[in-house]
Amino acid sequence: MADVASLVNGVSELVQIPSVNPLQSHDPALAGERRLAEHLANRAEDLGADVELDNVVDDRPNLIAKFEGERPDTIVIDVHLDTVAVGHMTDDPFDGRVENGRVYGRGSVDTKATFAVVLDVLSQLRNDGRRPGPTVHLVGTVSEEMGGLLGARHLASRLQHDGHHIDRMIIAEPTMCAPVHGHKGGVGLEICVRGHAAHSSRPELGANAITAAARIIAALDGEQSRLDTLDAATAVGRGTVSVTEIGGGVARNIIPDLCTLYAGRRIAPGEDPLAVYEALKALVISAGEPLQVDVEMANGTAFPAFFTDPDDDFVQLVAGLSERAPETVTYGSNCLAYDEITASKVLFGPGSIDQAHQAVEWVEIDELVTASSVYRKLLSA
C-alpha cells in the first residue's frame, strides 16, 4: 500500500528544483537539468543504486541509476529531467504546494511525478529488506522538451555500444496510468528564403522573401489538405504538417531580403521519415522559386513513428496492472529514440497531458497512488 504522504512530498520536493530546458530559458537560476540530476543521484545512492551522471552536452548530464534485481531480466524507466518554460505561468511555478487533492508546480505532471513514484516504491522494497524483481535502470534524460531528444539519443547510443540487453522499457509521460502503445514520429524543416532588398516605393527592384514564404506556407497547407484525404493505417492516425514559426522584415519601407520559417511534420506509422523530409524539401524549394530557398533538417534527425501492437505482452501486462485499456496519443516522447533498444516498450505515467505546459500545472494525488500500485507490482520479485 502506498504511503500517500511520502508520494506527495516526493513530487513537491522535485518541483521545487527548477530544471527548465535551457533552450527555453537562459536564467541560470532556472535553466538546466544538473541540479535535479544530482539531487536524484543522491536519492538513488541512498537506496543502494549504482549511479552515474553521464554528460550529454554543455554540462547537462543524463542520470543512470542501476538497482540490482533478483532476476536476470531488466527494465529501463526513462523519465526526462527537463521541463518547459515558466514565463506564462500564473502562479508560483516552483512552490510544489498541495491543494484540492493535487500537487502543483512546473514538472508536477510532466514528468517529475514518475521519479517520485518509482523512488518511493524502491524505498519501500528496501525497507522490507527486498530487492526489485528485475534489475531496474532508472534513467533521467535531458533535452526532451526541446533540442531533438539529445538525452534519449545519447542513452540509446550508449546502450547499443555497451551491448546491453533491455527486456522492457517504460518511457514516463502523463498517460492517466494507461499504457500508451503508439504515437507519431516527426521531422522539422528549418527554412530560409533569400530575396533582395529594395526601397518599398520600387518593389520591382527587389525580390520579396516574405512573398515567397507566403507561397511556401500555401504549398504546405495544400500538403496538409492532401494528408487529410489519406486513410490512417493505425489508431495513431495520419501524418500532419504545420508552419509554427515565421520571421522576416527589416523595416516598413524596405522590401525584405530574408524570411525564415519552421515547419513540423508529424510522421505516421509506416511512413519513412527521410523520404517524407526529402519530398517536403522539394515542395518548399519549388514553391519559393525563383528565390533561393535553403532547407535544413531540424536537429539533424528525423524520427519514425512509435507503434507497438496493443496485444503485445508488456502492453497487456501494464494494462492489467493499471486496469486501463491501451491507448495511442497525439504528442511525442523519448520513445522515438529507442526503436533499436527494445521492441517491448510503453509510455506510462500518472496524470493527464492536458495539464502539461499549462499556466497552472498539477497532478492528481489519486493518480500518484495508482501509478505507485502499478510500479510496486511491476518491480516486485
C-alpha positions, 0 to 999 in steps of 0.5 A, spaced: 500 500 500 502 506 498 504 511 503 500 517 500 504 522 504 511 520 502 508 520 494 506 527 495 512 530 498 516 526 493 513 530 487 513 537 491 520 536 493 522 535 485 518 541 483 521 545 487 528 544 483 527 548 477 530 544 471 527 548 465 530 546 458 535 551 457 533 552 450 527 555 453 530 559 458 537 562 459 536 564 467 541 560 470 537 560 476 532 556 472 535 553 466 538 546 466 537 539 468 544 538 473 541 540 479 535 535 479 540 530 476 544 530 482 539 531 487 536 524 484 543 521 484 543 522 491 536 519 492 538 513 488 545 512 492 541 512 498 537 506 496 543 502 494 543 504 486 549 504 482 549 511 479 552 515 474 551 522 471 553 521 464 554 528 460 550 529 454 552 536 452 554 543 455 554 540 462 547 537 462 548 530 464 543 524 463 542 520 470 543 512 470 541 509 476 542 501 476 538 497 482 540 490 482 534 485 481 533 478 483 532 476 476 536 476 470 531 480 466 531 488 466 527 494 465 529 501 463 524 507 466 526 513 462 523 519 465 526 526 462 529 531 467 527 537 463 521 541 463 518 547 459 518 554 460 515 558 466 514 565 463 506 564 462 505 561 468 500 564 473 502 562 479 508 560 483 511 555 478 516 552 483 512 552 490 510 544 489 504 546 494 498 541 495 491 543 494 484 540 492 487 533 492 493 535 487 500 537 487 502 543 483 508 546 480 512 546 473 514 538 472 508 536 477 505 532 471 510 532 466 514 528 468 517 529 475 511 525 478 514 518 475 521 519 479 517 520 485 513 514 484 518 509 482 523 512 488 518 511 493 516 504 491 524 502 491 524 505 498 519 501 500 522 494 497 528 496 501 525 497 507 522 490 507 529 488 506 527 486 498 530 487 492 526 489 485 524 483 481 528 485 475 534 489 475 531 496 474 535 502 470 532 508 472 534 513 467 533 521 467 534 524 460 535 531 458 533 535 452 526 532 451 522 538 451 526 541 446 533 540 442 531 533 438 531 528 444 539 529 445 538 525 452 534 519 449 539 519 443 545 519 447 542 513 452 540 509 446 547 510 443 550 508 449 546 502 450 547 499 443 555 500 444 555 497 451 551 491 448 546 491 453 540 487 453 533 491 455 527 486 456 522 492 457 522 499 457 517 504 460 518 511 457 514 516 463 509 521 460 502 523 463 498 517 460 492 517 466 496 510 468 494 507 461 499 504 457 500 508 451 502 503 445 503 508 439 504 515 437 507 519 431 514 520 429 516 527 426 521 531 422 522 539 422 524 543 416 528 549 418 527 554 412 530 560 409 528 564 403 533 569 400 530 575 396 533 582 395 532 588 398 529 594 395 526 601 397 518 599 398 516 605 393 520 600 387 518 593 389 520 591 382 527 592 384 527 587 389 525 580 390 520 579 396 522 573 401 516 574 405 512 573 398 515 567 397 514 564 404 507 566 403 507 561 397 511 556 401 506 556 407 500 555 401 504 549 398 504 546 405 497 547 407 495 544 400 500 538 403 496 538 409 489 538 405 492 532 401 494 528 408 487 529 410 484 525 404 489 519 406 486 513 410 490 512 417 493 505 417 493 505 425 489 508 431 495 513 431 492 516 425 495 520 419 501 524 418 500 532 419 504 538 417 504 545 420 508 552 419 509 554 427 514 559 426 515 565 421 520 571 421 522 576 416 522 584 415 527 589 416 523 595 416 516 598 413 519 601 407 524 596 405 522 590 401 525 584 405 531 580 403 530 574 408 524 570 411 525 564 415 520 559 417 519 552 421 515 547 419 513 540 423 511 534 420 508 529 424 510 522 421 505 516 421 506 509 422 509 506 416 511 512 413 519 513 412 521 519 415 527 521 410 523 520 404 517 524 407 523 530 409 526 529 402 519 530 398 517 536 403 524 539 401 522 539 394 515 542 395 518 548 399 524 549 394 519 549 388 514 553 391 519 559 393 522 559 386 525 563 383 528 565 390 533 561 393 530 557 398 535 553 403 532 547 407 535 544 413 533 538 417 531 540 424 536 537 429 539 533 424 534 527 425 528 525 423 524 520 427 519 514 425 513 513 428 512 509 435 507 503 434 507 497 438 501 492 437 496 493 443 496 485 444 503 485 445 505 482 452 508 488 456 502 492 453 497 487 456 501 486 462 501 494 464 494 494 462 492 489 467 496 492 472 493 499 471 486 496 469 486 501 463 485 499 456 491 501 451 491 507 448 495 511 442 496 519 443 497 525 439 504 528 442 511 525 442 516 522 447 523 519 448 520 513 445 522 515 438 529 514 440 529 507 442 526 503 436 533 499 436 533 498 444 527 494 445 521 492 441 517 491 448 516 498 450 510 503 453 509 510 455 506 510 462 505 515 467 500 518 472 496 524 470 493 527 464 497 531 458 492 536 458 495 539 464 502 539 461 505 546 459 499 549 462 499 556 466 497 552 472 500 545 472 498 539 477 497 532 478 492 528 481 494 525 488 489 519 486 493 518 480 500 518 484 497 512 488 495 508 482 501 509 478 505 507 485 500 500 485 502 499 478 510 500 479 510 496 486 507 490 482 511 491 476 518 491 480 516 486 485 520 479 485 
